[in-house]
């Protein structure tokens, strides 16, 4: 996966056990040439919405690093998708800085499209987000 393809699909998900609670994010980045990358990260204590934004930030950074110019972001978070498309305003103080950071990253792409998918259509990213939490809890760092 070297970024030869100009376009990629970015599947993202955030998870929180408790709200807030131990949280993780998962990212699946696929390009039109069949390249694929999976990434997950433990976030510590966070809300589900914060974890969703962290997944988006992680995924966009990975896509930029790989040189993609066009990205379709697929998320099962209706809130995140509607905030990123401007249908909903971002009001929560904990999300404002993350939203601004996403906006800065978006400026580096030619085109980014946000698509809301149902939960079953986002199973891989969900699995990765929960795997990050499971690994951290198993190590005893899930506080």
Secondary structure, 3 states (H helix, E strand, C coil): CCCCCCEEEEEEEEEEEECCEEEEEEEEEEECCCCEEEEEEEEEEECHHHHHHHHHHHHHHHHHHCCCCEEEEEECCHHHHHHHCCCCCCCCHHHHHHHHHHHHHHCCCCEEEEEECCHHHHHHHHHHHHHHHHHHHHHCCCC
